[in-house]
Amino acid sequence: MVDTVSKEKRSEMMGKIKATSKLENKVSKALWHKGYRFRKNDRSLFGTPDISIKKYKVVIFIDSCYWHACPIHGKIPKSNVEFWENKFSKNKARDKRVNAYYRQMNWNILRIWEHELKDDFWGTMNNLLQFVHESKLANER
């Protein structure tokens, strides 16, 4: 199946994709309102986590179902299939490297799928808040 929009339009559409998603902003607001202070997209940290709390050695990644090839919702575009398979494969390999790095450095890493937040935002947020709280307690020891 061929792409239904022109290359120029597709380029324009892809150019509008921002580094911070609406879901990331929603998660950030909820975390901030619970009293946690953090950095967003801190480039000084490996893999540029979406949210990081250095004090508690916490990094949180909110993974898009599309870009991180979610096993449930990730779909490979019909055009230029080889390119996209390679791209998604590299993204998954990078995610594994990032996970391994933070585990080796004894940091607490949490990855949340986009669909988890969309399906049950507050349930997912409660899990995230519990994760941060437990990381805080572990770091105080």
Secondary structure, 3 states (H helix, E strand, C coil): CCCCCCHHHHHHHHHCCCCCCHHHHHHHHHHHHCCCCCEECCCCCCCCCCEEEHHHCEEEEEECCCCCCCCCCCCCCCCCHHHHHHHHHHHHHHHHHHHHHHHHCCCEEEEEEHHHHHHCHHHHHHHHHHHHHHHHHHHHC
